[in-house]
Amino acid sequence: YKALWLAAAFALASNAGAADFQIQRIDAATLKFDGAIDKESADALFKALDERVTTLRVTSPGGDMWHGIQIGKYIHDHRITVEVDGECASSCANYLFLGAVSKRLLPGAVLGFHGDMIGEMPAEKQAALRRLGEPAGQTTDHPADAIERNQRLEIAFRDKVGLGQDFYVHANDRVHE
């Protein structure tokens, strides 16, 4: 019993810092992602994605914008279908779901969109940011630089997937019964 208890204690301790996500292959063409979007989960997802994957089933509260956009671009470029199974909120809805050319909501699925970094920015400012192009990196030292970098990143993503600014504006409209 002592050896069993020690093995269990070691297993629990080794999982104490475990990632807050799971990736599971459902079948040859389907991958399941469940958890928060961050650098660790994005890296693991990119390692698990291969040319056989045509469907990504997601359950996620969202997470990091930069990694969400990188996953969304991959989904778009590789024409992967996104199936929402449960909750898909924040960066999951804004980037993974919207990046997919083909989308499905499984029974009971919930999408949770929120606004973007652009808001109702004047067209001239958007055009100026668009001319600067998509930023290459994720990190920056100055908060104002980070805001502009994220705005440029979102504009590039929106242009890539063919999404108009009105979507984000209206995604936050109140639904009246």
N, C-alpha and C positions, 0 to 999 in steps of 0.2 A: 504493500500500500504506500509506503514511504516513497518508493521509486516512482509510482504512478502520480502521487501528489507533486513531487518535484518536477516531473515532466510537464504536468498541467500548469504549474506555476511558471515554469520557463516559457511555455508556449504563450501564456497570457502576457508575460513581461515582454516577450519579443514582439508581440502585436500591439503593445501600448502605443507606439508611435506609428502604427500602420496607417496607410493612406485611407482617406475618406471617399473611396470610390472602388468600384468593381468592374472588371471587364470580363465578359464571358462569351465564348463562341457558342451560339445557338445551333447553327448548322454551317455548312461550308460557305454560304453566302451571307449569313447574318451574324452580326456582332451586337452584343448588349453592353451599353455603357450606363452605369448607375452611380451617380455621385456628383460631387462638386467639380467644377472646371477650374483647374489651376495648372501650373507648369508640370507638376508630377503626373497628374492624370492625363494631360495632353500628350506628354512624352510617351506614356504607356499606351495610350490609344493609337498614336502614330506607329508604334512598334507592332501593335496587334493588327492594324489595317493592312491588308494585302490586296492583290489584284482580284482575288475571289470575292471579296466583300462588296455586295451590292446594296445591302440594307444595314443601317445602324439604328437599333432600337434604343431610345434614350429615356432615362428618368433622371432629372437633375434640377436642383434648386438654382442652378446658374453658377456664377463665379466670376473669374477674371475675364475682363473684356478682351485683352490682347490675345490670350490663348483661345478664347471662344471664337474670335474672328479667324485665327489661324485654322482651327478645326472647320469652321464654316466654309472657308475658302477651299480646303481640301475636299470637303463634301461636294461642293459645287463643281470643282474641277474634275472630280472622278465620278460625277453623276450618281452619287450614292443616295438612295432613298432614305429618308428619316421617318421612323415610326415613333410616335410618342406613346409611352406606356406609363401612365401616372402623370407626374408633374414635369413640366418643362418650362422653367421660368428664367427670367433675367437673360443672361448671356446664352443660355440654352435656346430660348425662344427667339431672341434677337439675332442670333448668329448661326447656330447649328440648324434650327428649323428653317429659317429664312434662306440659308445657304443651299438647301436641298432643292433640286429641280422637281423632285417628286416627294410629296409629304403625305403622311397618314396619321390620323389620330385613332388610337385603339380605344375600345369602349372604356369610358371613365377618365380618359385623358384630359388634362387641363394645361392650357398654354397661359403663360404669364408674361406679357410684353411690358416693357417700360420705355420711356423716352430714350432718345439717343443724345450724343454729345453735341449735336448740331442745333437742336431745338428749332426755332423759327429764324435761324440766322439768315441775314440778307443774302440774296443770290450772288452779289458781288464778292462778299467775303468767302462764300463757298467756292466760287470760281478761283479766287486767289489761292485758297488752300488746295484745291484740286491741281492747280498748276505746280505746286510744290511737290506733288506726288505722294505716294504711300511711304511712310517712314520705314527705315530699314530695321531699327531696333526697338526694344521694348523699354529700356531704361533711360531715365533722364534725371538730372539733378534738380532742376528748377520746376516748381509746380505749374507755372504758366506755360513752360515748354511741354510739360506732360499733357496739359489740356489741349494745346494745339496739335500735339502728336496724335492724341486720341481722336480729335476731330478729323484730321487727315486720314487716319486709319479707317474711321467709319465711312467717310466719303468714298474712299477707294473700295471698301467692301460693298457699299450700297450701289456704286456704279457697276461693279463686277457682277452682282446678282440681278441687276436691273430693277432695283427697288427705289421707288420715288420717295422723296422726303415726306410727302403727305401721309404715307403709311404711319410713320412714327408720330406725327402730329395727331392723327386720328386714333392711333392705338391707345392714346390716353384720354380720349373723349369718354365721358360718362355714358353708360348704357342706361337708357330710360325704358321702363316697362310700359 
